Amino acid sequence: MSIRFQADNDLNMMIVSAVLRKEPRLDFKTAQQSGLHGMDDLEVLALAASEGRILITHDRRTMIRHLATFLSQGHESPGVLLVIPQNAPLGPVIETIILIWESNTPEDWQNTVTFVPF
């Protein structure tokens, strides 16, 4: 099974669009496609986990804490990628996301938080 991604409400939509334009085979759902509007972080993490999707966000302020809470409640997470800063150059972010998709398995990212670009 290949890695799948879920954008949260905070993620710059230009990232999703550019990734899919460069690699259309990649499975990357937008927040709108998943109906994330109005959900709190724990609900977003639960939805991403239920679909086996790594969550991609800019929300460093709260997402790390909420992932720790989610895991402490006995849940498993496909992982979280934190794209920081929010205005990071798109090229390296896009290349990193595609590289993760091409070169890894979902198990490589389980229950982790990774900062992008590295």
Secondary structure, 3 states (H helix, E strand, C coil): CCCEEEECCCCCHHHHHHHHHHCCCCEEECHHHHCCCCCCHHHHHHHHHHCCEEEEECCHHHHHHHHHHHHHCCCCCCCEEEECCCCCCHHHHHHHHHHHHHHCCHHHHCCCEEEECC
